[in-house]
Amino acid sequence: MSEYRVMIVDDHKMFRSGLRFLLNSVPNINIVGEASNGKEFLEMADTIQIDIALMDINMPEMNGIEATRKALDKFPDMKIIVLSMHGEEEYYDQMLDAGVKGFLLKNSDADELISALEAVIAGKSYFSQELLVDILDQKRLHKLRTETVKLSQRELEVLKLICDGCSNAEIAEELFISQRTVDRHRSNLLSKTACKNSTSLVMYAVKNRIIEIS
């Protein structure tokens, strides 16, 4: 089993200690360090290998948004999961644009934390269901962009499977179509919705109630 090197980035020492304690029980996770702000994190990233960073948003000196942008510009293979609190929804689009792979509420339990890590390790994205519901509530009174975006039935089927975390190969197998056709549908979806990547596409689908969140 491969070992994944994880960095915890948060300005609260007690929270970092609690997170480290939870993750110490996961066999293939190795906590390689802790940082109290984005600047410190970037300095450490130059000296040690980091596979996954658990990133806070609001921190002194350099926040999680700027740190994520700079880190992924320099280390594009690094995966970053946002550690979020209720009330920080205004930053989510910026973090998505920066390239994060998921959002996790700070009050999540150990099982959800491990699920988030497993999803990202598998090349998928992870979003706390509670968080998605909060985002949906924030957008509920806004005019839906889907009024001007027309998706075909097949595009809707592909979008649903993308939101389920399926790869192109898995989507092709599920819908009995070629991977090249899946690539074309994915490209069309990104173009029609003006999304930059699959992660922002998932958030778009949630915010516009294209998929149902229970």
N, C-alpha and C positions, 0 to 999 in steps of 0.2 A: 504494500500500500504506500503510495507516494505521501511525502510529508509536505505540508503547505505552511509557508512562513507568513505569519500574521503580525501586523503592527496595529496597536491601539492608539488612536489620536483623539484626545479629549482633554479639556482643561481642568477637569475635576479628578483629582487623584483617587478619591474614594470610589468613583465610578470605574476608573481604569482598573483598580484593584479587584473590584467585584467581577468585572468582565474577564480578567485574567483567571480568577478562581474558577469561573464557569468553564472556560475553554481548556483549562488544564486537564479536564476529564475526557477530552476528545483526543483519541489516539493519534490521528494524523495531522493534528494542528500543533504548530510550534510557535509560541509567542516570542518573537525576536526582539521586541522592544516596545516602549511606550513614548509618546510625545505629547506635550501639553499644548501645542499650537501648531499651525501649519508650517511656520518657518523652521521650527525644530524638527518636524517630520521630514521636510525636504532635505535638511542637512544630514539626517540619519539615513535617508534613502540613498544618498551618495556613497555610503560606506557599507551598507548591508543589503542583502537581497530581500525584497518584500514581494510576496505573491498577492496578498490581500491586505488592504488597509480598511479598518473600521473607523470611519471618519465623522467626527462631530461637525456641526455647521458653524455655530457661533463660538469663536475662540479669539483671545487677544492676539495682537501682533499680526497674525495672518489667519483669516477664516478658512473654513473647509472648502468653500467654493474656489477661491484663488489657489489654495493648496492642491486641490484636485486637478485643476486645469494645468498647473505647472508640472505636477507629478506625471500625469498621463501624456503630456507633451514630451517629456524626457524618458518615461518608462511606459510605453503604450501597452505592454502586456500585463501591467499591474491591474488588479481588480479592486474597485473601491465600493464599499457598502456604506451608505449614509446612516449615521446614528442620529435619529431625529426625535424631537419632542413635539407634542401637540402645540399648535400655534405657529409652527415654522413653515406652513404650507407655501408662503410667499416665495420661499427659496427653492422649491422643488424643481421648477422649470430650469432655473439656472444650474442646478446640480445635474439635471438630465443633460443639458447642453454641454456641460463639462465632461460628461462621459461616465457617470457612475453606473454601476450594475444593479443597484437595488437600494431600497429604503427599509429601515428597521426602526421601530419605535424603541426608545430607551427602556420602556417598562415591559418589553417583551420577555417571555420566559425562556429558559435554557433550550427547550425543544425548538422554539421558533428561531432562535439564534443559530442553532446547528443546522436547521433546514435552510436558512439563508445562505450559510457558508457552503453547504452541499450543492445548492442550486448554482451558485456562482462558480464553484469548482467544476461543475459539469458543463459550464459554458452557457448557462441560462441566466435570467434575471430574477430577482426576488423582490416582491413588494408586500409589506405587511397588509393583510386584509383590513385591519382596523384603520390603518392609514389611508388606504384607498377609499374607504367609505367616507372618511373625513374630507378628503379632497373632493369627492363627488358632492358632498353637502355644500362645500365652498362654492362650487360651480353651478349649483342647481338653479339659481335664479338668472344665470347668464344665458344669452341666446346661444343655442347649440350650433356649432359650426357644421354639423352634419346636415343642416338645412341646405347648404350650398355644396356639399360634397356627396356625390352619388357613387355608391359602391355596388358592384355587381354581386350576385348571389355567391359566385365563386370567390370573389375578393373577401366577402364577409366570412366565408368558411375558412379561408386562409388566415384572415385576421384573428379569428377565434382561436385557431391552433397556435398562432404566434403568441397570443396572450396566455395560452396554456403552457408556454415554454418549449414548444416543439421545435426541433431543428428542421431545416429544409428537407432533409432526407426523411424524417418522420412524417412531415406534412405530405410529401409526395406519396409515401406508402399508405397513409390514411385516406387520401383522396383519389388514389389510383391514377396519379398523373406523374409526369417526369419532373426531376429536380429543376431542369431548365424552365419549365412552366411555372414552378413555384417561385423561382428567381424573378420571373417576369411579373408575377402577381405581387410579390413583395416590393419590387421596384415601383410598380404602379401605385401601390398603397402609400409608399413614402412620398411619391410625387403628388398625389391627390390631397394628402393630409398636410403637406409641407413639413413632415417630420424628418429628422436627420438620421435616425437609426431605429432599430427595433424596440429599444427601451422606451424612447419617446413615443413610439407608435402605441405601445401598451398603455401608457398614460393618457394618450389621446383617446383611445377607445374607452377607457374608464371615465374620463371627464365628460365625454359626450354620450355616455350611456349606451354605447354600441354593444358592450358586454355587461352582463348583470353581475353585481357584487352582492353576495348574501351577507 
